[in-house]
Amino acid sequence: MSQAAVVVLADTESHADLGRAFNALVAVKESKQYGDDDRLIFDGAGTKWPGVLSDPGHMAHKLYEEVADVVAGACGYCANAFEAEGHVHEAGIAVLDEFEGHPSFRNLIAGGYAVITF
């Protein structure tokens, strides 16, 4: 069983950003099907994604729903900086603020998680 922290850093502004977010969701879905212990984290401009993916009309909404149970959370500092905090809360996503308002990637790595960024 593998352990990975899949981090979405991509913004929501372009087709390429959508591709990166979609690829992160697919990576987590694949790992989930094998019983791996993966976590999906939204960080940086990626904190905008929970609000976007929660929309039932969005093309990636169904895929997002399939992996919603492995969403660890979104960076609290970045959600605030990118004015996405309200959407993060509305989506029911935890705010991660273990180290100076940010997720602790050091703790994840120390716990055996590989960090994969999109």
WORABEL-V432530 format. One record per pair of residues at least 6 apart in sequence whose ideal C-beta (glycine too) atoms are under 6 Angstrom apart, sorted by sequence separation. I is the first residue (numbers start at 1). GAP is how many residues later the second one is. D is the distance in whole Angstrom. If there is no record, write none. Layout:
((I & GAP & D) (I & GAP & D))
//
This chain:
((11 & 6 & 5) (52 & 6 & 6) (79 & 6 & 4) (98 & 6 & 4) (10 & 7 & 4) (31 & 7 & 4) (42 & 7 & 5) (53 & 7 & 6) (96 & 7 & 4) (42 & 8 & 6) (53 & 8 & 6) (79 & 9 & 5) (10 & 10 & 4) (28 & 10 & 5) (105 & 10 & 6) (10 & 11 & 5) (53 & 11 & 4) (28 & 12 & 5) (8 & 13 & 5) (74 & 14 & 5) (8 & 16 & 5) (6 & 18 & 5) (74 & 19 & 5) (76 & 19 & 4) (73 & 20 & 6) (6 & 21 & 6) (73 & 21 & 4) (75 & 21 & 6) (76 & 21 & 4) (6 & 22 & 5) (71 & 22 & 6) (73 & 23 & 4) (77 & 24 & 3) (76 & 25 & 5) (77 & 25 & 5) (47 & 27 & 5) (75 & 27 & 5) (21 & 28 & 5) (47 & 28 & 6) (75 & 28 & 6) (40 & 30 & 5) (39 & 31 & 6) (40 & 31 & 5) (41 & 31 & 5) (47 & 31 & 5) (6 & 32 & 6) (38 & 32 & 6) (42 & 32 & 4) (43 & 32 & 4) (47 & 32 & 4) (39 & 33 & 4) (2 & 34 & 5) (3 & 34 & 5) (4 & 34 & 5) (5 & 34 & 5) (6 & 34 & 5) (7 & 34 & 5) (8 & 34 & 5) (9 & 34 & 6) (11 & 34 & 4) (44 & 34 & 5) (48 & 34 & 6) (1 & 35 & 5) (9 & 35 & 4) (43 & 35 & 6) (47 & 35 & 5) (5 & 36 & 6) (7 & 36 & 5) (10 & 36 & 6) (12 & 36 & 5) (48 & 36 & 5) (51 & 36 & 3) (9 & 37 & 5) (29 & 37 & 6) (45 & 37 & 6) (47 & 37 & 4) (50 & 37 & 6) (54 & 37 & 4) (8 & 38 & 4) (22 & 38 & 5) (25 & 38 & 5) (29 & 38 & 5) (50 & 38 & 5) (28 & 39 & 5) (12 & 40 & 5) (8 & 41 & 6) (50 & 41 & 4) (25 & 42 & 6) (28 & 42 & 6) (50 & 43 & 5) (41 & 62 & 6) (24 & 94 & 4) (23 & 95 & 6) (20 & 98 & 4) (5 & 103 & 5) (5 & 108 & 5) (9 & 108 & 6) (10 & 108 & 6) (3 & 109 & 5) (3 & 110 & 5) (4 & 110 & 5) (5 & 110 & 5) (6 & 110 & 5) (7 & 110 & 5) (8 & 110 & 5) (4 & 112 & 5))
//
